[in-house]
Amino acid sequence: MGSRPPVVDHGPRTGDRVALTFDADMTDGMLQNLRTGKVKSYANLRILDLLEREEVPATFFLTGKWVQRYPALTRRIADNPRFELANHTYGHAAFTDDCYDLPRVPAKGMTADVAKTFEVIKPYGGRQTRYFRFPGLCHDAAALDALAPLGLTVVDGDVVSGDPFAKAWQPLVRAVLDKVRPGSVVIMHVTEANAAMTDEALPHILAGLRERDLVPAPLSEVLAAG
């Protein structure tokens, strides 16, 4: 049994770097929506296109089921030297009770769930990390204890965009730019159908960061700065 993993919200408040992070959720219900045609996509290609075109570093917290559903996109992310890959559980189930109505991971299955996700991501290579984000940012002492053997760092974040199920892009821009500071970790989503406004907000967020002399950087570099 290792020691309880550290939980970080942001990097040092020095310098000019910030981390843009994108969660890639995937539940069994989302997979069913894809199979039945109820939803077209949970992968926002416009976000990737923009980040690539403007050469913006980013870190992607991937669920194992998203990786398995979108292997070519996972390869695309892994092949970009400006992108990092991190762990967001296997099927986006909650590690505590009362976490946004998400189904619950059994206590005895928590360690295996996260370990399995690292194994799913591993073959893609690229800039892989030992960073992990809980679904809904929901965690308690028992959840942290369960992950102790895995040698990871839990990354919550200090700037929540609020992009899931948003109906307009302007509030996302305000949410980010009102709170972002040197060392910030910004939370957004790449799950298109569940975060349809993110690609529209992102150009304005990037412009606002430039106006504030803040520079996007990989999460590992932001956390290690200073």
ChimeraX attribute file (.defattr): number of C-alpha atoms within 10 A of each C-alpha:
attribute: neighborCount
match mode: 1-to-1
recipient: residues
	/A:1	9
	/A:2	11
	/A:3	12
	/A:4	19
	/A:5	18
	/A:6	12
	/A:7	16
	/A:8	14
	/A:9	15
	/A:10	22
	/A:11	24
	/A:12	17
	/A:13	16
	/A:14	12
	/A:15	15
	/A:16	19
	/A:17	26
	/A:18	30
	/A:19	29
	/A:20	24
	/A:21	26
	/A:22	21
	/A:23	20
	/A:24	25
	/A:25	26
	/A:26	24
	/A:27	18
	/A:28	12
	/A:29	10
	/A:30	19
	/A:31	17
	/A:32	12
	/A:33	15
	/A:34	15
	/A:35	11
	/A:36	9
	/A:37	10
	/A:38	10
	/A:39	15
	/A:40	12
	/A:41	16
	/A:42	24
	/A:43	21
	/A:44	20
	/A:45	15
	/A:46	15
	/A:47	21
	/A:48	18
	/A:49	12
	/A:50	14
	/A:51	18
	/A:52	16
	/A:53	9
	/A:54	11
	/A:55	14
	/A:56	17
	/A:57	21
	/A:58	25
	/A:59	26
	/A:60	26
	/A:61	27
	/A:62	29
	/A:63	29
	/A:64	27
	/A:65	22
	/A:66	24
	/A:67	21
	/A:68	15
	/A:69	16
	/A:70	14
	/A:71	14
	/A:72	12
	/A:73	17
	/A:74	19
	/A:75	16
	/A:76	14
	/A:77	23
	/A:78	21
	/A:79	15
	/A:80	15
	/A:81	13
	/A:82	18
	/A:83	25
	/A:84	23
	/A:85	29
	/A:86	26
	/A:87	29
	/A:88	28
	/A:89	31
	/A:90	25
	/A:91	23
	/A:92	25
	/A:93	25
	/A:94	24
	/A:95	27
	/A:96	22
	/A:97	14
	/A:98	11
	/A:99	16
	/A:100	10
	/A:101	10
	/A:102	16
	/A:103	16
	/A:104	15
	/A:105	19
	/A:106	13
	/A:107	12
	/A:108	9
	/A:109	11
	/A:110	22
	/A:111	20
	/A:112	15
	/A:113	20
	/A:114	25
	/A:115	16
	/A:116	15
	/A:117	21
	/A:118	26
	/A:119	11
	/A:120	18
	/A:121	23
	/A:122	13
	/A:123	10
	/A:124	19
	/A:125	13
	/A:126	19
	/A:127	18
	/A:128	18
	/A:129	18
	/A:130	14
	/A:131	22
	/A:132	23
	/A:133	23
	/A:134	21
	/A:135	22
	/A:136	16
	/A:137	15
	/A:138	16
	/A:139	18
	/A:140	11
	/A:141	9
	/A:142	13
	/A:143	19
	/A:144	19
	/A:145	16
	/A:146	21
	/A:147	24
	/A:148	17
	/A:149	15
	/A:150	18
	/A:151	14
	/A:152	18
	/A:153	18
	/A:154	22
	/A:155	22
	/A:156	23
	/A:157	20
	/A:158	19
	/A:159	22
	/A:160	16
	/A:161	21
	/A:162	17
	/A:163	25
	/A:164	18
	/A:165	13
	/A:166	16
	/A:167	12
	/A:168	14
	/A:169	18
	/A:170	15
	/A:171	16
	/A:172	25
	/A:173	22
	/A:174	16
	/A:175	17
	/A:176	23
	/A:177	20
	/A:178	11
	/A:179	13
	/A:180	21
	/A:181	24
	/A:182	22
	/A:183	29
	/A:184	27
	/A:185	29
	/A:186	26
	/A:187	22
	/A:188	25
	/A:189	26
	/A:190	27
	/A:191	23
	/A:192	22
	/A:193	16
	/A:194	20
	/A:195	21
	/A:196	21
	/A:197	21
	/A:198	30
	/A:199	22
	/A:200	16
	/A:201	21
	/A:202	19
	/A:203	16
	/A:204	17
	/A:205	19
	/A:206	20
	/A:207	13
	/A:208	18
	/A:209	20
	/A:210	12
	/A:211	9
	/A:212	14
	/A:213	12
	/A:214	21
	/A:215	19
	/A:216	25
	/A:217	22
	/A:218	24
	/A:219	31
	/A:220	16
	/A:221	15
	/A:222	26
	/A:223	22
	/A:224	10
	/A:225	17
	/A:226	11
